Amino acid sequence: MPAFLIRNIPVKTKKAIQKRAKRHGNSTEAELRLIVEAVAKAEAAAVPRPVLGFGTALQQIFQKHGVSLPDIQRDKSPGQPAIFE
């Protein structure tokens, strides 16, 4: 079975996981397996975010940095075909 090795875990985090394992009647290793499995299942079940268009993504970047853009109304009328005479 595959395995992970996780280094440099803060002491507080390690102790919290050990306490959680004890509350649930599991070993620390078993508790970590349950946690990882739950997170993986939640990620797999998550609804994917819709893909944004370029203009929408650009507008969100501007808004994030406090830049306001003028509110431009699109002309939604059909275009006229080009005439090459």
N, CA, C and O atoms as a Maestro MAE file, in Angstrom:
{
 s_m_m2io_version
 :::
 2.0.0
}

f_m_ct {
 s_m_title
 :::
 protein
 m_atom[340] {
  # First column is atom index #
  i_m_mmod_type
  r_m_x_coord
  r_m_y_coord
  r_m_z_coord
  i_m_residue_number
  s_m_chain_name
  s_m_pdb_residue_name
  s_m_pdb_atom_name
  i_m_atomic_number
  :::
  1 25 0.845 -1.176 0.000 1 A "MET " " N  " 7
  2 3 0.000 0.000 0.000 1 A "MET " " CA " 6
  3 2 0.889 1.236 0.000 1 A "MET " " C  " 6
  4 15 1.896 1.255 0.708 1 A "MET " " O  " 8
  5 25 0.551 2.278 -0.775 2 A "PRO " " N  " 7
  6 3 1.357 3.498 -0.811 2 A "PRO " " CA " 6
  7 2 1.402 4.185 0.554 2 A "PRO " " C  " 6
  8 15 0.530 3.984 1.400 2 A "PRO " " O  " 8
  9 25 2.429 4.991 0.744 3 A "ALA " " N  " 7
  10 3 2.589 5.683 2.024 3 A "ALA " " CA " 6
  11 2 3.071 7.108 1.789 3 A "ALA " " C  " 6
  12 15 3.664 7.416 0.755 3 A "ALA " " O  " 8
  13 25 2.806 7.974 2.769 4 A "PHE " " N  " 7
  14 3 3.293 9.347 2.779 4 A "PHE " " CA " 6
  15 2 4.211 9.516 3.975 4 A "PHE " " C  " 6
  16 15 4.030 8.873 5.009 4 A "PHE " " O  " 8
  17 25 5.199 10.387 3.823 5 A "LEU " " N  " 7
  18 3 6.039 10.781 4.942 5 A "LEU " " CA " 6
  19 2 5.906 12.292 5.046 5 A "LEU " " C  " 6
  20 15 6.251 13.017 4.114 5 A "LEU " " O  " 8
  21 25 5.410 12.762 6.176 6 A "ILE " " N  " 7
  22 3 5.201 14.198 6.353 6 A "ILE " " CA " 6
  23 2 6.176 14.691 7.412 6 A "ILE " " C  " 6
  24 15 6.184 14.216 8.548 6 A "ILE " " O  " 8
  25 25 6.993 15.651 7.013 7 A "ARG " " N  " 7
  26 3 7.995 16.197 7.934 7 A "ARG " " CA " 6
  27 2 7.594 17.597 8.385 7 A "ARG " " C  " 6
  28 15 6.740 18.247 7.781 7 A "ARG " " O  " 8
  29 25 8.224 18.033 9.449 8 A "ASN " " N  " 7
  30 3 8.108 19.409 9.957 8 A "ASN " " CA " 6
  31 2 6.665 19.801 10.317 8 A "ASN " " C  " 6
  32 15 6.217 20.902 9.996 8 A "ASN " " O  " 8
  33 25 5.958 18.907 10.974 9 A "ILE " " N  " 7
  34 3 4.619 19.214 11.472 9 A "ILE " " CA " 6
  35 2 4.775 19.966 12.785 9 A "ILE " " C  " 6
  36 15 5.523 19.526 13.659 9 A "ILE " " O  " 8
  37 25 4.085 21.090 12.941 10 A "PRO " " N  " 7
  38 3 4.176 21.813 14.212 10 A "PRO " " CA " 6
  39 2 3.756 20.922 15.385 10 A "PRO " " C  " 6
  40 15 2.868 20.080 15.251 10 A "PRO " " O  " 8
  41 25 4.399 21.117 16.518 11 A "VAL " " N  " 7
  42 3 4.133 20.310 17.710 11 A "VAL " " CA " 6
  43 2 2.665 20.402 18.109 11 A "VAL " " C  " 6
  44 15 2.060 19.393 18.472 11 A "VAL " " O  " 8
  45 25 2.081 21.606 18.047 12 A "LYS " " N  " 7
  46 3 0.676 21.783 18.415 12 A "LYS " " CA " 6
  47 2 -0.236 20.958 17.511 12 A "LYS " " C  " 6
  48 15 -1.217 20.374 17.972 12 A "LYS " " O  " 8
  49 25 0.094 20.915 16.234 13 A "THR " " N  " 7
  50 3 -0.712 20.148 15.280 13 A "THR " " CA " 6
  51 2 -0.618 18.663 15.596 13 A "THR " " C  " 6
  52 15 -1.626 17.956 15.585 13 A "THR " " O  " 8
  53 25 0.578 18.196 15.874 14 A "LYS " " N  " 7
  54 3 0.768 16.775 16.187 14 A "LYS " " CA " 6
  55 2 -0.018 16.396 17.443 14 A "LYS " " C  " 6
  56 15 -0.682 15.360 17.479 14 A "LYS " " O  " 8
  57 25 0.062 17.233 18.460 15 A "LYS " " N  " 7
  58 3 -0.652 16.944 19.697 15 A "LYS " " CA " 6
  59 2 -2.160 16.968 19.486 15 A "LYS " " C  " 6
  60 15 -2.879 16.151 20.061 15 A "LYS " " O  " 8
  61 25 -2.644 17.900 18.666 16 A "ALA " " N  " 7
  62 3 -4.083 17.982 18.391 16 A "ALA " " CA " 6
  63 2 -4.568 16.719 17.680 16 A "ALA " " C  " 6
  64 15 -5.647 16.210 17.981 16 A "ALA " " O  " 8
  65 25 -3.776 16.221 16.747 17 A "ILE " " N  " 7
  66 3 -4.160 14.994 16.029 17 A "ILE " " CA " 6
  67 2 -4.128 13.800 16.975 17 A "ILE " " C  " 6
  68 15 -4.991 12.926 16.900 17 A "ILE " " O  " 8
  69 25 -3.146 13.758 17.856 18 A "GLN " " N  " 7
  70 3 -3.074 12.659 18.822 18 A "GLN " " CA " 6
  71 2 -4.277 12.684 19.765 18 A "GLN " " C  " 6
  72 15 -4.835 11.635 20.086 18 A "GLN " " O  " 8
  73 25 -4.679 13.881 20.212 19 A "LYS " " N  " 7
  74 3 -5.855 13.997 21.076 19 A "LYS " " CA " 6
  75 2 -7.115 13.565 20.332 19 A "LYS " " C  " 6
  76 15 -7.966 12.864 20.880 19 A "LYS " " O  " 8
  77 25 -7.218 13.992 19.082 20 A "ARG " " N  " 7
  78 3 -8.380 13.609 18.269 20 A "ARG " " CA " 6
  79 2 -8.439 12.094 18.102 20 A "ARG " " C  " 6
  80 15 -9.512 11.498 18.205 20 A "ARG " " O  " 8
  81 25 -7.296 11.471 17.845 21 A "ALA " " N  " 7
  82 3 -7.232 10.018 17.672 21 A "ALA " " CA " 6
  83 2 -7.675 9.313 18.957 21 A "ALA " " C  " 6
  84 15 -8.415 8.329 18.920 21 A "ALA " " O  " 8
  85 25 -7.217 9.828 20.069 22 A "LYS " " N  " 7
  86 3 -7.584 9.224 21.358 22 A "LYS " " CA " 6
  87 2 -9.089 9.335 21.599 22 A "LYS " " C  " 6
  88 15 -9.721 8.380 22.050 22 A "LYS " " O  " 8
  89 25 -9.669 10.517 21.293 23 A "ARG " " N  " 7
  90 3 -11.125 10.705 21.453 23 A "ARG " " CA " 6
  91 2 -11.916 9.726 20.603 23 A "ARG " " C  " 6
  92 15 -12.965 9.237 21.024 23 A "ARG " " O  " 8
  93 25 -11.410 9.435 19.395 24 A "HIS " " N  " 7
  94 3 -12.111 8.531 18.481 24 A "HIS " " CA " 6
  95 2 -11.721 7.069 18.672 24 A "HIS " " C  " 6
  96 15 -12.246 6.190 17.988 24 A "HIS " " O  " 8
  97 25 -10.810 6.809 19.590 25 A "GLY " " N  " 7
  98 3 -10.391 5.437 19.851 25 A "GLY " " CA " 6
  99 2 -9.515 4.852 18.749 25 A "GLY " " C  " 6
  100 15 -9.527 3.643 18.518 25 A "GLY " " O  " 8
  101 25 -8.759 5.705 18.071 26 A "ASN " " N  " 7
  102 3 -7.879 5.264 16.987 26 A "ASN " " CA " 6
  103 2 -6.426 5.537 17.322 26 A "ASN " " C  " 6
  104 15 -6.112 6.332 18.209 26 A "ASN " " O  " 8
  105 25 -5.552 4.867 16.601 27 A "SER " " N  " 7
  106 3 -4.141 5.232 16.665 27 A "SER " " CA " 6
  107 2 -3.977 6.531 15.880 27 A "SER " " C  " 6
  108 15 -4.846 6.901 15.090 27 A "SER " " O  " 8
  109 25 -2.864 7.215 16.101 28 A "THR " " N  " 7
  110 3 -2.602 8.447 15.351 28 A "THR " " CA " 6
  111 2 -2.558 8.155 13.860 28 A "THR " " C  " 6
  112 15 -3.100 8.921 13.063 28 A "THR " " O  " 8
  113 25 -1.932 7.077 13.481 29 A "GLU " " N  " 7
  114 3 -1.826 6.707 12.066 29 A "GLU " " CA " 6
  115 2 -3.211 6.449 11.460 29 A "GLU " " C  " 6
  116 15 -3.499 6.904 10.353 29 A "GLU " " O  " 8
  117 25 -4.057 5.725 12.178 30 A "ALA " " N  " 7
  118 3 -5.401 5.442 11.675 30 A "ALA " " CA " 6
  119 2 -6.211 6.728 11.554 30 A "ALA " " C  " 6
  120 15 -6.964 6.903 10.597 30 A "ALA " " O  " 8
  121 25 -6.056 7.622 12.519 31 A "GLU " " N  " 7
  122 3 -6.778 8.895 12.484 31 A "GLU " " CA " 6
  123 2 -6.330 9.735 11.288 31 A "GLU " " C  " 6
  124 15 -7.152 10.356 10.615 31 A "GLU " " O  " 8
  125 25 -5.036 9.749 11.034 32 A "LEU " " N  " 7
  126 3 -4.518 10.487 9.881 32 A "LEU " " CA " 6
  127 2 -5.056 9.907 8.575 32 A "LEU " " C  " 6
  128 15 -5.378 10.650 7.648 32 A "LEU " " O  " 8
  129 25 -5.150 8.585 8.504 33 A "ARG " " N  " 7
  130 3 -5.718 7.953 7.300 33 A "ARG " " CA " 6
  131 2 -7.151 8.414 7.093 33 A "ARG " " C  " 6
  132 15 -7.548 8.739 5.974 33 A "ARG " " O  " 8
  133 25 -7.936 8.445 8.180 34 A "LEU " " N  " 7
  134 3 -9.330 8.881 8.081 34 A "LEU " " CA " 6
  135 2 -9.437 10.344 7.629 34 A "LEU " " C  " 6
  136 15 -10.280 10.693 6.803 34 A "LEU " " O  " 8
  137 25 -8.579 11.172 8.178 35 A "ILE " " N  " 7
  138 3 -8.588 12.594 7.815 35 A "ILE " " CA " 6
  139 2 -8.249 12.771 6.335 35 A "ILE " " C  " 6
  140 15 -8.947 13.484 5.613 35 A "ILE " " O  " 8
  141 25 -7.183 12.125 5.892 36 A "VAL " " N  " 7
  142 3 -6.760 12.247 4.495 36 A "VAL " " CA " 6
  143 2 -7.840 11.709 3.562 36 A "VAL " " C  " 6
  144 15 -8.128 12.314 2.529 36 A "VAL " " O  " 8
  145 25 -8.427 10.591 3.918 37 A "GLU " " N  " 7
  146 3 -9.479 9.993 3.099 37 A "GLU " " CA " 6
  147 2 -10.701 10.918 3.009 37 A "GLU " " C  " 6
  148 15 -11.281 11.071 1.934 37 A "GLU " " O  " 8
  149 25 -11.088 11.528 4.122 38 A "ALA " " N  " 7
  150 3 -12.237 12.436 4.128 38 A "ALA " " CA " 6
  151 2 -11.984 13.650 3.249 38 A "ALA " " C  " 6
  152 15 -12.869 14.083 2.511 38 A "ALA " " O  " 8
  153 25 -10.790 14.193 3.326 39 A "VAL " " N  " 7
  154 3 -10.456 15.359 2.501 39 A "VAL " " CA " 6
  155 2 -10.438 14.981 1.032 39 A "VAL " " C  " 6
  156 15 -10.945 15.732 0.198 39 A "VAL " " O  " 8
  157 25 -9.865 13.833 0.697 40 A "ALA " " N  " 7
  158 3 -9.809 13.395 -0.698 40 A "ALA " " CA " 6
  159 2 -11.212 13.174 -1.254 40 A "ALA " " C  " 6
  160 15 -11.487 13.543 -2.396 40 A "ALA " " O  " 8
  161 25 -12.100 12.579 -0.466 41 A "LYS " " N  " 7
  162 3 -13.479 12.357 -0.918 41 A "LYS " " CA " 6
  163 2 -14.207 13.678 -1.115 41 A "LYS " " C  " 6
  164 15 -14.947 13.841 -2.086 41 A "LYS " " O  " 8
  165 25 -14.003 14.626 -0.196 42 A "ALA " " N  " 7
  166 3 -14.657 15.931 -0.307 42 A "ALA " " CA " 6
  167 2 -14.184 16.662 -1.560 42 A "ALA " " C  " 6
  168 15 -14.988 17.290 -2.249 42 A "ALA " " O  " 8
  169 25 -12.903 16.588 -1.860 43 A "GLU " " N  " 7
  170 3 -12.365 17.235 -3.063 43 A "GLU " " CA " 6
  171 2 -12.940 16.598 -4.315 43 A "GLU " " C  " 6
  172 15 -13.269 17.293 -5.277 43 A "GLU " " O  " 8
  173 25 -13.061 15.277 -4.306 44 A "ALA " " N  " 7
  174 3 -13.583 14.576 -5.479 44 A "ALA " " CA " 6
  175 2 -15.051 14.906 -5.702 44 A "ALA " " C  " 6
  176 15 -15.513 14.941 -6.842 44 A "ALA " " O  " 8
  177 25 -15.789 15.148 -4.622 45 A "ALA " " N  " 7
  178 3 -17.215 15.424 -4.734 45 A "ALA " " CA " 6
  179 2 -17.513 16.905 -4.963 45 A "ALA " " C  " 6
  180 15 -18.648 17.272 -5.267 45 A "ALA " " O  " 8
  181 25 -16.497 17.752 -4.817 46 A "ALA " " N  " 7
  182 3 -16.706 19.195 -4.959 46 A "ALA " " CA " 6
  183 2 -17.133 19.538 -6.383 46 A "ALA " " C  " 6
  184 15 -16.656 18.950 -7.353 46 A "ALA " " O  " 8
  185 25 -18.029 20.487 -6.480 47 A "VAL " " N  " 7
  186 3 -18.491 20.943 -7.788 47 A "VAL " " CA " 6
  187 2 -17.415 21.835 -8.387 47 A "VAL " " C  " 6
  188 15 -16.963 22.774 -7.732 47 A "VAL " " O  " 8
  189 25 -16.993 21.562 -9.625 48 A "PRO " " N  " 7
  190 3 -15.947 22.390 -10.214 48 A "PRO " " CA " 6
  191 2 -16.430 23.826 -10.432 48 A "PRO " " C  " 6
  192 15 -17.585 24.065 -10.784 48 A "PRO " " O  " 8
  193 25 -15.527 24.757 -10.216 49 A "ARG " " N  " 7
  194 3 -15.870 26.158 -10.438 49 A "ARG " " CA " 6
  195 2 -16.026 26.411 -11.926 49 A "ARG " " C  " 6
  196 15 -15.288 25.840 -12.729 49 A "ARG " " O  " 8
  197 25 -16.971 27.255 -12.306 50 A "PRO " " N  " 7
  198 3 -17.121 27.542 -13.732 50 A "PRO " " CA " 6
  199 2 -15.905 28.299 -14.248 50 A "PRO " " C  " 6
  200 15 -15.292 29.087 -13.528 50 A "PRO " " O  " 8
  201 25 -15.578 28.050 -15.481 51 A "VAL " " N  " 7
  202 3 -14.448 28.731 -16.099 51 A "VAL " " CA " 6
  203 2 -14.891 30.142 -16.457 51 A "VAL " " C  " 6
  204 15 -15.906 30.342 -17.124 51 A "VAL " " O  " 8
  205 25 -14.111 31.112 -16.001 52 A "LEU " " N  " 7
  206 3 -14.456 32.502 -16.269 52 A "LEU " " CA " 6
  207 2 -13.917 32.924 -17.627 52 A "LEU " " C  " 6
  208 15 -12.879 32.440 -18.079 52 A "LEU " " O  " 8
  209 25 -14.632 33.827 -18.263 53 A "GLY " " N  " 7
  210 3 -14.126 34.426 -19.485 53 A "GLY " " CA " 6
  211 2 -13.006 35.387 -19.148 53 A "GLY " " C  " 6
  212 15 -12.835 35.758 -17.987 53 A "GLY " " O  " 8
  213 25 -12.252 35.789 -20.136 54 A "PHE " " N  " 7
  214 3 -11.106 36.675 -19.915 54 A "PHE " " CA " 6
  215 2 -11.543 38.004 -19.307 54 A "PHE " " C  " 6
  216 15 -10.918 38.501 -18.371 54 A "PHE " " O  " 8
  217 25 -12.618 38.574 -19.846 55 A "GLY " " N  " 7
  218 3 -13.085 39.867 -19.349 55 A "GLY " " CA " 6
  219 2 -13.527 39.803 -17.900 55 A "GLY " " C  " 6
  220 15 -13.227 40.707 -17.120 55 A "GLY " " O  " 8
  221 25 -14.233 38.752 -17.534 56 A "THR " " N  " 7
  222 3 -14.708 38.583 -16.155 56 A "THR " " CA " 6
  223 2 -13.522 38.405 -15.210 56 A "THR " " C  " 6
  224 15 -13.488 38.996 -14.131 56 A "THR " " O  " 8
  225 25 -12.553 37.592 -15.619 57 A "ALA " " N  " 7
  226 3 -11.363 37.379 -14.789 57 A "ALA " " CA " 6
  227 2 -10.591 38.692 -14.607 57 A "ALA " " C  " 6
  228 15 -10.124 38.992 -13.508 57 A "ALA " " O  " 8
  229 25 -10.463 39.458 -15.668 58 A "LEU " " N  " 7
  230 3 -9.755 40.737 -15.599 58 A "LEU " " CA " 6
  231 2 -10.495 41.712 -14.687 58 A "LEU " " C  " 6
  232 15 -9.872 42.422 -13.897 58 A "LEU " " O  " 8
  233 25 -11.816 41.747 -14.795 59 A "GLN " " N  " 7
  234 3 -12.613 42.620 -13.946 59 A "GLN " " CA " 6
  235 2 -12.448 42.248 -12.475 59 A "GLN " " C  " 6
  236 15 -12.359 43.134 -11.626 59 A "GLN " " O  " 8
  237 25 -12.406 40.958 -12.160 60 A "GLN " " N  " 7
  238 3 -12.228 40.524 -10.771 60 A "GLN " " CA " 6
  239 2 -10.858 40.949 -10.240 60 A "GLN " " C  " 6
  240 15 -10.732 41.317 -9.072 60 A "GLN " " O  " 8
  241 25 -9.844 40.899 -11.085 61 A "ILE " " N  " 7
  242 3 -8.504 41.336 -10.662 61 A "ILE " " CA " 6
  243 2 -8.534 42.825 -10.338 61 A "ILE " " C  " 6
  244 15 -7.998 43.251 -9.315 61 A "ILE " " O  " 8
  245 25 -9.162 43.621 -11.211 62 A "PHE " " N  " 7
  246 3 -9.256 45.055 -10.958 62 A "PHE " " CA " 6
  247 2 -10.013 45.336 -9.663 62 A "PHE " " C  " 6
  248 15 -9.584 46.165 -8.861 62 A "PHE " " O  " 8
  249 25 -11.136 44.648 -9.456 63 A "GLN " " N  " 7
  250 3 -11.931 44.863 -8.249 63 A "GLN " " CA " 6
  251 2 -11.150 44.480 -6.994 63 A "GLN " " C  " 6
  252 15 -11.262 45.138 -5.960 63 A "GLN " " O  " 8
  253 25 -10.365 43.419 -7.092 64 A "LYS " " N  " 7
  254 3 -9.557 42.960 -5.955 64 A "LYS " " CA " 6
  255 2 -8.593 44.044 -5.503 64 A "LYS " " C  " 6
  256 15 -8.298 44.170 -4.315 64 A "LYS " " O  " 8
  257 25 -8.102 44.830 -6.464 65 A "HIS " " N  " 7
  258 3 -7.121 45.876 -6.156 65 A "HIS " " CA " 6
  259 2 -7.756 47.257 -6.043 65 A "HIS " " C  " 6
  260 15 -7.051 48.266 -6.005 65 A "HIS " " O  " 8
  261 25 -9.097 47.305 -5.987 66 A "GLY " " N  " 7
  262 3 -9.788 48.561 -5.752 66 A "GLY " " CA " 6
  263 2 -9.887 49.471 -6.955 66 A "GLY " " C  " 6
  264 15 -10.171 50.658 -6.795 66 A "GLY " " O  " 8
  265 25 -9.665 48.964 -8.147 67 A "VAL " " N  " 7
  266 3 -9.768 49.775 -9.350 67 A "VAL " " CA " 6
  267 2 -11.185 49.638 -9.890 67 A "VAL " " C  " 6
  268 15 -11.657 48.533 -10.157 67 A "VAL " " O  " 8
  269 25 -11.859 50.777 -10.047 68 A "SER " " N  " 7
  270 3 -13.214 50.716 -10.596 68 A "SER " " CA " 6
  271 2 -13.170 51.064 -12.078 68 A "SER " " C  " 6
  272 15 -12.476 51.990 -12.497 68 A "SER " " O  " 8
  273 25 -13.902 50.325 -12.832 69 A "LEU " " N  " 7
  274 3 -13.978 50.535 -14.267 69 A "LEU " " CA " 6
  275 2 -15.343 51.108 -14.608 69 A "LEU " " C  " 6
  276 15 -16.322 50.848 -13.909 69 A "LEU " " O  " 8
  277 25 -15.411 51.892 -15.685 70 A "PRO " " N  " 7
  278 3 -16.736 52.402 -16.065 70 A "PRO " " CA " 6
  279 2 -17.650 51.246 -16.451 70 A "PRO " " C  " 6
  280 15 -17.205 50.235 -16.995 70 A "PRO " " O  " 8
  281 25 -18.919 51.414 -16.163 71 A "ASP " " N  " 7
  282 3 -19.894 50.383 -16.490 71 A "ASP " " CA " 6
  283 2 -20.255 50.531 -17.964 71 A "ASP " " C  " 6
  284 15 -20.960 51.467 -18.342 71 A "ASP " " O  " 8
  285 25 -19.783 49.630 -18.777 72 A "ILE " " N  " 7
  286 3 -19.996 49.701 -20.220 72 A "ILE " " CA " 6
  287 2 -21.107 48.735 -20.595 72 A "ILE " " C  " 6
  288 15 -21.079 47.559 -20.232 72 A "ILE " " O  " 8
  289 25 -22.086 49.253 -21.328 73 A "GLN " " N  " 7
  290 3 -23.173 48.418 -21.801 73 A "GLN " " CA " 6
  291 2 -22.814 47.880 -23.178 73 A "GLN " " C  " 6
  292 15 -22.446 48.639 -24.074 73 A "GLN " " O  " 8
  293 25 -22.923 46.587 -23.337 74 A "ARG " " N  " 7
  294 3 -22.630 45.977 -24.632 74 A "ARG " " CA " 6
  295 2 -23.764 46.214 -25.609 74 A "ARG " " C  " 6
  296 15 -24.937 46.237 -25.235 74 A "ARG " " O  " 8
  297 25 -23.396 46.388 -26.852 75 A "ASP " " N  " 7
  298 3 -24.382 46.463 -27.924 75 A "ASP " " CA " 6
  299 2 -24.656 45.032 -28.358 75 A "ASP " " C  " 6
  300 15 -23.814 44.394 -28.991 75 A "ASP " " O  " 8
  301 25 -25.822 44.537 -28.019 76 A "LYS " " N  " 7
  302 3 -26.136 43.137 -28.309 76 A "LYS " " CA " 6
  303 2 -26.892 42.956 -29.612 76 A "LYS " " C  " 6
  304 15 -27.355 41.857 -29.916 76 A "LYS " " O  " 8
  305 25 -27.020 44.030 -30.386 77 A "SER " " N  " 7
  306 3 -27.705 43.896 -31.669 77 A "SER " " CA " 6
  307 2 -26.801 43.143 -32.631 77 A "SER " " C  " 6
  308 15 -25.577 43.238 -32.544 77 A "SER " " O  " 8
  309 25 -27.411 42.384 -33.559 78 A "PRO " " N  " 7
  310 3 -26.585 41.617 -34.493 78 A "PRO " " CA " 6
  311 2 -25.766 42.533 -35.391 78 A "PRO " " C  " 6
  312 15 -26.225 43.602 -35.793 78 A "PRO " " O  " 8
  313 25 -24.573 42.108 -35.694 79 A "GLY " " N  " 7
  314 3 -23.709 42.885 -36.578 79 A "GLY " " CA " 6
  315 2 -24.167 42.801 -38.014 79 A "GLY " " C  " 6
  316 15 -24.906 41.889 -38.385 79 A "GLY " " O  " 8
  317 25 -23.729 43.752 -38.824 80 A "GLN " " N  " 7
  318 3 -24.048 43.765 -40.236 80 A "GLN " " CA " 6
  319 2 -22.965 43.029 -41.015 80 A "GLN " " C  " 6
  320 15 -21.780 43.173 -40.714 80 A "GLN " " O  " 8
  321 25 -23.354 42.252 -41.998 81 A "PRO " " N  " 7
  322 3 -22.343 41.551 -42.783 81 A "PRO " " CA " 6
  323 2 -21.496 42.534 -43.587 81 A "PRO " " C  " 6
  324 15 -21.975 43.579 -44.029 81 A "PRO " " O  " 8
  325 25 -20.248 42.179 -43.760 82 A "ALA " " N  " 7
  326 3 -19.345 43.019 -44.548 82 A "ALA " " CA " 6
  327 2 -19.722 42.945 -46.015 82 A "ALA " " C  " 6
  328 15 -20.092 41.882 -46.513 82 A "ALA " " O  " 8
  329 25 -19.629 44.073 -46.711 83 A "ILE " " N  " 7
  330 3 -19.919 44.123 -48.153 83 A "ILE " " CA " 6
  331 2 -18.614 44.449 -48.871 83 A "ILE " " C  " 6
  332 15 -18.009 45.495 -48.638 83 A "ILE " " O  " 8
  333 25 -18.196 43.553 -49.736 84 A "PHE " " N  " 7
  334 3 -16.950 43.726 -50.482 84 A "PHE " " CA " 6
  335 2 -17.273 43.964 -51.947 84 A "PHE " " C  " 6
  336 15 -17.242 43.031 -52.750 84 A "PHE " " O  " 8
  337 25 -17.587 45.212 -52.302 85 A "GLU " " N  " 7
  338 3 -17.874 45.539 -53.708 85 A "GLU " " CA " 6
  339 2 -16.986 46.612 -54.212 85 A "GLU " " C  " 6
  340 15 -17.092 47.008 -55.372 85 A "GLU " " O  " 8
  :::
 }
 m_bond[339] {
  # First column is bond index #
  i_m_from
  i_m_to
  i_m_order
  :::
  1 1 2 1
  2 2 3 1
  3 3 4 2
  4 3 5 1
  5 5 6 1
  6 6 7 1
  7 7 8 2
  8 7 9 1
  9 9 10 1
  10 10 11 1
  11 11 12 2
  12 11 13 1
  13 13 14 1
  14 14 15 1
  15 15 16 2
  16 15 17 1
  17 17 18 1
  18 18 19 1
  19 19 20 2
  20 19 21 1
  21 21 22 1
  22 22 23 1
  23 23 24 2
  24 23 25 1
  25 25 26 1
  26 26 27 1
  27 27 28 2
  28 27 29 1
  29 29 30 1
  30 30 31 1
  31 31 32 2
  32 31 33 1
  33 33 34 1
  34 34 35 1
  35 35 36 2
  36 35 37 1
  37 37 38 1
  38 38 39 1
  39 39 40 2
  40 39 41 1
  41 41 42 1
  42 42 43 1
  43 43 44 2
  44 43 45 1
  45 45 46 1
  46 46 47 1
  47 47 48 2
  48 47 49 1
  49 49 50 1
  50 50 51 1
  51 51 52 2
  52 51 53 1
  53 53 54 1
  54 54 55 1
  55 55 56 2
  56 55 57 1
  57 57 58 1
  58 58 59 1
  59 59 60 2
  60 59 61 1
  61 61 62 1
  62 62 63 1
  63 63 64 2
  64 63 65 1
  65 65 66 1
  66 66 67 1
  67 67 68 2
  68 67 69 1
  69 69 70 1
  70 70 71 1
  71 71 72 2
  72 71 73 1
  73 73 74 1
  74 74 75 1
  75 75 76 2
  76 75 77 1
  77 77 78 1
  78 78 79 1
  79 79 80 2
  80 79 81 1
  81 81 82 1
  82 82 83 1
  83 83 84 2
  84 83 85 1
  85 85 86 1
  86 86 87 1
  87 87 88 2
  88 87 89 1
  89 89 90 1
  90 90 91 1
  91 91 92 2
  92 91 93 1
  93 93 94 1
  94 94 95 1
  95 95 96 2
  96 95 97 1
  97 97 98 1
  98 98 99 1
  99 99 100 2
  100 99 101 1
  101 101 102 1
  102 102 103 1
  103 103 104 2
  104 103 105 1
  105 105 106 1
  106 106 107 1
  107 107 108 2
  108 107 109 1
  109 109 110 1
  110 110 111 1
  111 111 112 2
  112 111 113 1
  113 113 114 1
  114 114 115 1
  115 115 116 2
  116 115 117 1
  117 117 118 1
  118 118 119 1
  119 119 120 2
  120 119 121 1
  121 121 122 1
  122 122 123 1
  123 123 124 2
  124 123 125 1
  125 125 126 1
  126 126 127 1
  127 127 128 2
  128 127 129 1
  129 129 130 1
  130 130 131 1
  131 131 132 2
  132 131 133 1
  133 133 134 1
  134 134 135 1
  135 135 136 2
  136 135 137 1
  137 137 138 1
  138 138 139 1
  139 139 140 2
  140 139 141 1
  141 141 142 1
  142 142 143 1
  143 143 144 2
  144 143 145 1
  145 145 146 1
  146 146 147 1
  147 147 148 2
  148 147 149 1
  149 149 150 1
  150 150 151 1
  151 151 152 2
  152 151 153 1
  153 153 154 1
  154 154 155 1
  155 155 156 2
  156 155 157 1
  157 157 158 1
  158 158 159 1
  159 159 160 2
  160 159 161 1
  161 161 162 1
  162 162 163 1
  163 163 164 2
  164 163 165 1
  165 165 166 1
  166 166 167 1
  167 167 168 2
  168 167 169 1
  169 169 170 1
  170 170 171 1
  171 171 172 2
  172 171 173 1
  173 173 174 1
  174 174 175 1
  175 175 176 2
  176 175 177 1
  177 177 178 1
  178 178 179 1
  179 179 180 2
  180 179 181 1
  181 181 182 1
  182 182 183 1
  183 183 184 2
  184 183 185 1
  185 185 186 1
  186 186 187 1
  187 187 188 2
  188 187 189 1
  189 189 190 1
  190 190 191 1
  191 191 192 2
  192 191 193 1
  193 193 194 1
  194 194 195 1
  195 195 196 2
  196 195 197 1
  197 197 198 1
  198 198 199 1
  199 199 200 2
  200 199 201 1
  201 201 202 1
  202 202 203 1
  203 203 204 2
  204 203 205 1
  205 205 206 1
  206 206 207 1
  207 207 208 2
  208 207 209 1
  209 209 210 1
  210 210 211 1
  211 211 212 2
  212 211 213 1
  213 213 214 1
  214 214 215 1
  215 215 216 2
  216 215 217 1
  217 217 218 1
  218 218 219 1
  219 219 220 2
  220 219 221 1
  221 221 222 1
  222 222 223 1
  223 223 224 2
  224 223 225 1
  225 225 226 1
  226 226 227 1
  227 227 228 2
  228 227 229 1
  229 229 230 1
  230 230 231 1
  231 231 232 2
  232 231 233 1
  233 233 234 1
  234 234 235 1
  235 235 236 2
  236 235 237 1
  237 237 238 1
  238 238 239 1
  239 239 240 2
  240 239 241 1
  241 241 242 1
  242 242 243 1
  243 243 244 2
  244 243 245 1
  245 245 246 1
  246 246 247 1
  247 247 248 2
  248 247 249 1
  249 249 250 1
  250 250 251 1
  251 251 252 2
  252 251 253 1
  253 253 254 1
  254 254 255 1
  255 255 256 2
  256 255 257 1
  257 257 258 1
  258 258 259 1
  259 259 260 2
  260 259 261 1
  261 261 262 1
  262 262 263 1
  263 263 264 2
  264 263 265 1
  265 265 266 1
  266 266 267 1
  267 267 268 2
  268 267 269 1
  269 269 270 1
  270 270 271 1
  271 271 272 2
  272 271 273 1
  273 273 274 1
  274 274 275 1
  275 275 276 2
  276 275 277 1
  277 277 278 1
  278 278 279 1
  279 279 280 2
  280 279 281 1
  281 281 282 1
  282 282 283 1
  283 283 284 2
  284 283 285 1
  285 285 286 1
  286 286 287 1
  287 287 288 2
  288 287 289 1
  289 289 290 1
  290 290 291 1
  291 291 292 2
  292 291 293 1
  293 293 294 1
  294 294 295 1
  295 295 296 2
  296 295 297 1
  297 297 298 1
  298 298 299 1
  299 299 300 2
  300 299 301 1
  301 301 302 1
  302 302 303 1
  303 303 304 2
  304 303 305 1
  305 305 306 1
  306 306 307 1
  307 307 308 2
  308 307 309 1
  309 309 310 1
  310 310 311 1
  311 311 312 2
  312 311 313 1
  313 313 314 1
  314 314 315 1
  315 315 316 2
  316 315 317 1
  317 317 318 1
  318 318 319 1
  319 319 320 2
  320 319 321 1
  321 321 322 1
  322 322 323 1
  323 323 324 2
  324 323 325 1
  325 325 326 1
  326 326 327 1
  327 327 328 2
  328 327 329 1
  329 329 330 1
  330 330 331 1
  331 331 332 2
  332 331 333 1
  333 333 334 1
  334 334 335 1
  335 335 336 2
  336 335 337 1
  337 337 338 1
  338 338 339 1
  339 339 340 2
  :::
 }
}
